[in-house]
């Protein structure tokens, strides 16, 4: 295993950011840590990258202890934090040279490794990092994280705040890096990115809800699911949550995903909603996605408390 996390717990005062977290990441795997803001993703990543010490439990990276053997471990990790943290008053080339020098290498020595990424921003190599667009900053940060040829690449919400095209390009770059045998751990709040990973850990409020392949997680969903639209979405959610056969009802874009706790009779739900005054109703069976599974697991976790 490239990464082993065993019963990690971390608190900030009265707030428990991580509560008995355990999972493994295999060598060469693209592993996703999926959850909303405040779920504990960044805290776990900072522990793995030797920046925080856990209150309890143990982590192993490349069979090294991030607490006791951090000096040995750091040269083997590429880390891209969630917030752009390169030197904004240095140029693209100066930033990349700086990080290469820190790790005792050069751009030329490992150019083949970063070529696919760096070649896209190389025409702007004399531009200051602070003047780059969001997508270009992202590519520069990834180039700096990869220039020393790490064995494990750890990325903390790398696509947050960038446009859809840049997000797509970034995941394509990760897929190419994975083909080189690099182990990649990436955190994201975007549920649609889960399908791009080999396996994922769904995390909420410091708890791991499930660890599996995206396809297996979706296949485990066992409730009837309906997509419902009406003119007044907010009132629709309130009325659906009051419906006797409702297990859960959550907004998904312009529609509401209704998970049922039992079997409906024909026309029963439309009649109920018409009686509540809803107009322009659209009701159709839908297939679950990873976000539906996350909401189901979260609902179950809350009901178990």
N, C-alpha and C positions, 0 to 999 in steps of 0.2 A: 504494500500500500504506500502511496505517496503521502497521504495525509490520514492520520487516525485521531479522532476526537473522542475522548472518553469522559463522560460525566462532568463536563465543564459547567461551572457556575460562576457568575460574575454579577456583583451588585454595585450600584452607586448610591450609597446611603440606604434609604428605605426602598429604592427602586431596584428590582431584580431584573437585570438586562438579559441574563442567560440563566436558565434553570435546568440543570442536569442534561446538557446537550451531548449527544453521541451520534457519530456516523463516520464512515470511511470514504475516502476518495482513491480510486485505483490509479496506477501509473498510466499516463496517456489518456485519461478520461477528461471530458468536458463536463464539469459538474456545476449545477446551478443552485444557488442559495436564494430561494424565492420568498418574498414577503414584503409587506408594506413598510413605510417609514416607521421607525420605532420598534421594529420586530426583534432587533438584536443582531442584525447582519453585520454592521460595522464593528460592533464590539467583538464579535467572534473573529472577524478578519484581523483586527488589531492584535488579538491574542496570537493568532497564527503567524503574523508578521513580526513578532517579538516586541511589539510596542506596548502591550498591556500584559499584566500577570493575572491569571485567573484566581478566584478565591478558593476554588476547589476543582478537582479533576485534573486531567492531563491531556496535552496534545503532543503528537509526534509528527514532524515534517521530515520526510526523507530519512526516517529513523533517528532524527535528532530532536532534542527537547528545546522548544523555542525559549524557555526560561533559562535553563542551565547551559545550553550550548548555542546561544544566539549568535555568537561571533562566527562559529562554523557554519551556521545555517544561512545567514544573510546573503552571502555571495551566490547562493543557489536559488534565491527567490527573486522574481520580478514582481513589483508591487505598484499598482496604479490606484491611488486613493480616489475617493468619490469627488473630492473638490480638487480642481486644477491647482497643482502645487509646484509647478516648475517656475523658474526665474523669469518673470514677465519682462524684465528690462534687458534680458539676454536674447540673442537671435535664436532661431531654430537650430542652426548649426552649433552655436556656442553651448546651448543646453545639452545637445546630444553629445558633444565632445566632453563636456563636464562629467556627465554620468558614465561615459565610457572610461574616462580617466580614473574615476573613483574605484571602479572595479578592475583596474589594471589592464584594460584592453583599448582597442581603437575602433572607430567606425569602420575603417577599411577591413579589419580582421573579421568582423562579424556582419559585414554589409549584406551578404547573401541571406542572412537570417531576417533582417529587417527590410529588405529591398521592397517587398510587396507593399509594405506600409509606408516606409519613408519616401519611396519614389513619388508618392502622391503629393507630398509637401516639399520635396527637394527643390522645386522651382522657386519656393519662397524661403529658402534656407537663410537668407540674410534679413528676413523680416523679424521684428521682435515678437516674442511669444505672446505678449499681451495684446498684440494687434491681430491675432489670428481669429478666425471664426470658431464656433464651438466644435464643429466636426474636425477642423484642422488641429485644434488644441488636443483633441482626443487622439488623433493619429500621432502627434508628437509625443504625448505622454506614453502611449503604448510603445513607440520606438525606444524611448528612454528606458522603459521597463524591460525591454527585450535585448538591448544592445550588448549585455554581458552574457548572453546565452544561458538564461536560468533553466533549471529543471522543472520548477513550478512557477506558474504565472497566476497571481492573485489580483483580481479586479473588483473594486468596490463601486457598484452602480455606475459602470462606465458609460452607459447610454442615457443617463438621466439628463434632460434638458437639451438634447440634440434632436435635430430634425429626423423625420422618418427615413429619408434616404441614407443619412449618415449612420443611423442605427443598423440598417440592412447591410451596409458596407462593412461596419464594424464586426458583425457576426460572421460575415463571410471571411474576414481576416482571421477571426478566432478558429474557424473551421480549418483554414490552411495551416495555422500554427499547430493545431491538434494533430494534423497529418504528420508532423515532424516528431511526434511522440512526446510533446510537452504536456504536462498535466496542468489543467486550467480550472481554477475555482473562480466563478464569477457570481456576484450578487446583483439582484435586480428587483425592483418593485413591479416590473411589467410582466404580467402573467403570460402574455403571448410569447415572450422570449423563452419560456420553460420548454416549449416543444423543440427548441434548437439545441438543447442539452442532451447528453447521454443519459444522465440521471439528475434528479433534483431532490432537494430537501425543502419542504414547505415549512416556513417558520412564522410564528405569530406570538407576540408577547413573551419572547424568550423561550418558547417551547417548540420543539420539532413536532409537526403534525403528522408528517409521513415522508419517507424516503423511498423512492422507486423511480423507474423510468416514467416519463410523461405518459406514454401509452398505457402502462399498467395502472397508473393513478386514475386516468380517465375511465378505463375499463372497469374499475372497482365501484364506480358510481352506480347505485342501484335504485334510484328513485325516478318516478315519472316526472318529466320536466316540460314545462310549457313556456313559450315566449309570448308575452302579452303586451299589446300597445293600446293606448286610449288617449283622448285629447288631454286629460289632466293626469300626468304621470305621478305626481306627488300624492294626489288623492287615491289614485289606483293602488299605489303601494300600501297605503294605510288600510284600504278596504280589503286587499288581498291578505294582509297580515291578520285581519280579523275574521277571515273565512275559516270555517271549522275544519276543512280538509287541508289547510295550508301547513306545510312543514317549515318553509322559509320563502321569503320573497325579497329579492334584491334587484336594484336597478342595474341594467347593463346597456349603456348607451341610451338609445331612444326607447328601449323596451324594458320590461320587467321579467326576470326569470323566476317562475313559480315552481318550487319543488313540492310535490304533493305527499301527504302523509297517508293517503288511502286512494281508493278507486273512485273516479267520478262517474256519474250517470250522464247520459247524453243530454246536452243542453242545460245542465245544472249550473255550471259556472257562468255561462253567458247570461242566463236569467238572473242570477245573483247580482252580476255587475250592472245589468240594465236597470234593475230595481234600485241600485245605488246611484243611478243617474249618469252612468258613463256612456260616452258617445264615441263613435268611430273606433269601435272595438276590433282588434285583430288578435286571434288566439290560434296558436299552432304548436304542435309537438316539436321539440328541438333536441338535438344531441348535446350532451354536456361537453364543456371544455374544461381546461385546467382550472380556470377561475371558479367555475361552479363547484368543482371538487374542493378547492380551497375553502370556499364559503361553507360547504357542507361539513368539512372537518372542523372549521372554526366554530360552527353552530354546535356540533357535538361536544367540542371541548368545553364550551361555555355551559352546556346543559349538564356536564359531568361534575362541574364545580359545586 
